[in-house]
């Protein structure tokens, strides 16, 4: 069927707005299989390994056959990102406890990014238009449905949580590439700081270093939980101010 959505044909197919291609292989190939193969390549060998020819090879077909379903690599990457969101449980968000709902959504999103670290290497080209990402947004807005926040405040809250999750996912990827092991970084960093910082110029930083906080290994989960709770505290304060 023809549509006037303005979306690329592959995104229309992802939304179920377009029938399968009338020409070319139908049973042997599908948009879903192409996207799944792209995700598998990225999971195994990283984002740089993803190309139309590589995905076609994984599917045992030619790159030209893929172009009947996906016109460009950028479209494929968009659909691959959306596929990562497909397994997130958004249906369980009821709106009865906005804080618990948003916390659960944030954690599920972070777990998805940790499982598919390449996602954070794909530049954000604009607002999401794919079904699973928008279902994530819908679930978050549903969580906030019973609050006195206005439309702009609800959207800003979801963008803030999305940004926090993406930042944490990016940080995890970056730290995972560091040498030595990330657990050894902070103690070594502390030692270097104590050697180069002058008390007269950096008294506050030296007091933090001397406190011993850099000797602790709170772990990524503890750090993310702390950050998430502070964001939710701010949302709670805004809600209270409007009640």
C-alpha positions in Angstrom: 0.0 0.0 0.0 1.2 3.6 -0.7 1.6 6.1 2.1 2.4 9.7 2.4 4.2 9.5 5.8 7.4 11.0 4.5 9.4 8.2 6.1 12.0 6.2 4.1 10.5 3.0 2.8 12.4 0.8 5.3 10.9 2.8 8.3 7.5 2.5 6.8 8.0 -1.2 6.6 9.1 -1.2 10.2 5.8 0.5 11.1 3.8 -1.9 9.0 2.8 0.9 6.6 4.3 -0.7 3.5 3.9 -4.1 1.9 6.9 -6.3 1.2 8.8 -5.5 -2.0 6.9 -6.9 -5.0 10.2 -7.9 -6.7 13.1 -9.9 -5.6 13.3 -12.7 -3.1 10.5 -12.7 -0.6 10.9 -15.9 1.5 14.7 -15.9 1.6 15.0 -12.3 2.7 13.1 -9.8 4.8 13.7 -6.5 6.5 13.7 -8.2 9.9 16.4 -10.7 8.8 18.5 -7.9 7.4 18.3 -5.9 10.6 19.0 -9.0 12.8 22.0 -9.8 10.7 23.3 -6.3 11.1 22.9 -6.4 14.8 24.8 -9.8 14.9 27.7 -8.3 12.9 27.9 -5.3 15.2 27.7 -7.4 18.4 30.5 -9.7 17.1 32.9 -7.3 15.4 31.8 -3.8 16.3 30.1 -1.0 14.4 32.9 -0.5 11.9 32.4 -4.0 10.6 28.8 -3.2 9.6 28.4 -2.6 5.8 25.8 -3.6 3.3 28.2 -6.1 1.7 29.1 -7.7 5.1 25.5 -8.0 6.1 24.6 -9.5 2.7 27.4 -12.0 3.1 26.0 -13.1 6.5 22.7 -13.6 4.8 24.2 -15.5 1.9 23.0 -13.0 -0.7 24.2 -9.9 -2.6 24.4 -6.4 -1.4 22.1 -5.3 -4.2 19.3 -7.5 -2.9 19.5 -5.6 0.4 18.9 -2.3 -1.3 15.3 -3.5 -2.2 14.6 -3.3 1.6 17.1 -0.7 2.9 18.3 2.1 0.7 21.4 3.1 2.7 23.6 2.0 5.5 22.3 4.9 7.7 18.8 3.5 7.4 20.1 0.1 8.5 21.8 1.6 11.5 18.6 3.4 12.5 16.7 0.1 12.3 19.4 -1.8 14.2 19.2 0.8 17.0 15.5 0.3 17.1 15.9 -3.4 17.3 17.9 -3.0 20.5 14.9 -1.4 22.1 12.6 -4.1 20.9 13.2 -6.4 23.9 12.7 -3.7 26.6 9.6 -4.3 28.7 7.6 -1.2 28.3 4.2 -2.8 28.7 4.7 -3.2 32.5 4.8 0.6 33.0 1.4 1.4 34.6 1.8 5.0 35.7 0.9 4.0 39.3 4.4 4.9 40.6 6.1 7.3 38.2 9.5 7.1 40.0 9.6 3.3 40.0 8.5 3.2 36.4 11.1 5.7 35.2 13.8 3.9 37.2 12.9 0.6 35.6 12.9 2.1 32.1 16.3 3.7 32.7 17.9 0.5 34.0 16.4 -1.6 31.2 17.7 0.9 28.6 21.2 0.8 30.2 21.3 -3.0 30.2 20.4 -2.9 26.5 23.2 -0.5 25.7 25.7 -2.6 27.7 24.6 -5.6 25.7 25.0 -3.8 22.4 27.7 -1.2 23.1 28.0 -0.1 19.5 24.7 1.7 19.7 26.3 4.7 21.5 28.7 5.1 18.6 25.9 5.8 16.2 25.5 9.6 16.0 22.0 11.0 16.9 20.7 12.4 13.6 17.4 13.7 15.0 14.4 12.8 17.1 13.4 9.1 17.1 11.0 7.9 14.4 11.2 4.2 14.8 8.5 2.1 16.6 10.4 0.6 19.5 12.1 3.8 20.5 8.9 5.7 20.4 7.2 3.0 22.5 10.0 3.6 25.1 9.1 7.3 25.0 5.4 6.5 25.2 6.0 4.3 28.3 7.9 7.1 30.0 5.2 9.6 29.3 2.6 7.1 30.6 4.6 6.9 33.8 4.3 10.6 34.2 0.6 10.7 33.2 -0.7 11.2 36.7 1.7 14.0 37.6 1.0 17.7 37.4 3.9 18.2 34.9 3.0 19.9 31.7 3.8 18.6 28.2 7.2 20.3 28.0 8.2 19.2 31.4 7.3 15.6 30.7 9.2 15.5 27.4 12.2 17.2 29.1 12.2 14.6 31.8 12.3 11.8 29.3 15.1 13.5 27.3 17.1 14.0 30.5 16.8 10.3 31.4 17.6 9.2 27.9 20.7 11.4 28.0 21.8 10.0 31.3 21.5 6.5 30.1 23.4 7.2 26.9 26.1 9.0 28.8 26.5 6.1 31.1 26.6 3.6 28.2 29.2 5.7 26.4 31.3 6.0 29.5 31.2 2.2 30.0 32.4 1.7 26.5 35.2 4.2 26.8 36.4 2.9 30.2 36.3 -0.7 28.9 38.9 0.2 26.3 41.3 1.7 28.8 44.5 0.2 30.0 45.2 -0.7 32.7 42.0 -2.3 34.0 39.4 0.3 34.9 39.5 -0.8 38.6 43.1 0.2 38.7 42.6 3.6 37.1 41.4 5.7 40.1 44.2 4.6 42.5 46.8 5.4 39.9 45.0 8.7 39.1 45.1 9.6 42.8 48.8 9.0 43.0 49.5 11.2 40.0 47.3 14.0 41.3 49.1 14.0 44.6 52.4 14.4 42.7 51.3 17.3 40.5 48.7 19.3 42.5 49.9 22.3 44.5 47.9 22.8 47.8 47.8 26.6 47.2 46.2 26.3 43.8 44.1 23.2 44.2 43.0 23.0 47.9 39.5 21.7 47.2 40.6 19.0 44.8 43.4 17.9 47.1 40.9 17.6 50.0 38.8 15.3 47.8 41.7 13.1 46.9 42.9 13.0 50.5 39.4 11.9 51.6 40.0 8.4 50.2 37.0 8.4 47.9 39.2 7.5 45.0 40.2 4.3 46.8 36.7 3.0 46.7 35.4 0.8 44.0 31.7 1.7 43.9 31.2 0.0 40.6 29.3 1.2 37.5 25.9 0.2 38.8 26.3 2.2 42.0 27.5 5.3 40.1 24.5 5.1 37.7 22.1 4.5 40.5 23.3 7.6 42.4 23.0 9.7 39.3 19.6 8.4 38.4 18.3 9.0 41.9 19.5 12.6 41.8 17.7 13.2 38.5 14.5 11.6 39.9 14.9 13.7 43.1 14.8 16.8 40.9 11.7 15.6 39.1 10.1 14.8 42.4 10.9 18.3 43.7 9.3 19.8 40.5 6.2 17.7 40.9 5.9 18.8 44.6 6.2 22.4 43.7 3.2 22.1 41.3 0.9 20.2 43.7 
